[in-house]
Amino acid sequence: MMKQRIPLYIVILLLFSFLVSEVQGFPFSVPSIPHLDKATKAAQEVSKAQRPISDEEEYYIGRAVAAKILASYPLLENKALTAYVNLVGQTIALHSDTPQTYGGYHFAILDANEINAFACPGGTILVTKGMISATRNEEELAAVLAHEVAHIHNRDGIASIKSARWTEALTVIGTETARSYTPAQVSQLVRIFEGSVEDVFKTLVVNGYGRSQEYQADETAMRYLSRAGYNPGSLRDFLLVLLAQGTAASGGILNTHPGTAERIENCAHTIPSRKLDESTAMARSARFNTALRK
């Protein structure tokens, strides 16, 4: 039986991320105090074992998750439409509670007819051609993207990584510097990294988020829409369209524990008030129709 080769880019990204986290915040050496060395080292290891995933680590995990999704869904080769989706998405992101991430926000279109969207940790958002086609106007497209930006701000994807897996990683990181990892430790870290990516991938593509995560993402998305000058009720409008079309239980963005009807009801109670200027609405409609060639 052939041994499975571990992709080199995973090792490079993993070790680079961990090296940054080791060096960051320690620009100078601390004098050694012999009788305190053991206690200090123990305290440092406990502290590291309790720390959350850093922005840099989240970014690299998110990139690996995006690569895994792209292995199943090819990118749509449409520069004009991709630029338009990025225009709307970046507008929402700038009005979010996390306007900047370690690697920035990136929006791309998957060449698939199914209705789906994925928020990869760190800021990469992938939306299918089918999802874009299902929206009726720019307001509803903005609502879809706002929902995904909300998941990134709430760190819902990264939260799906099993705590025991992360504790194991920090135990290795806390005992050695990046330059002195043994081959066995490197292999262990790569296994943990791949497992973490798989945890997030399963949540995004297979299992979906839980009730509280979806309700919070919906409510957060409506706030972002209002701040960006979009109609916050467009999220509820889009969910109503999907419910009427019978696509509300198809999976992906809709593969959640709260049903679409429940999400619609929850949105109705939390929609911020926002009046849309008629001229702005007309301009957005024209831009939307041009981008989608409707």
Secondary structure by P-SEA (a helix, b strand, c coil): cccccccaaaaaaaaaaaaaaaaccccbbbbbbccaaaaaaaaaaaaaaaccccaaaaaaaaaaaaaaaaacbbbbccaaaaaaaaaaaaaaaaacccccccccbbbbbbccccccccccccbbbbbcaaaaaacccaaaaaaaaaaaaaaaaaccccccccaaaaaaaaaaaaacccccccaaaaaaaaaaaaaaaaaaaaaaccccccaaaaaaaaaaaaaaaaaaccccaaaaaaaaaaaaaccccccccccccccaaaaaaaaaacccbbbbbaaaaaaaaaaaaaaacc
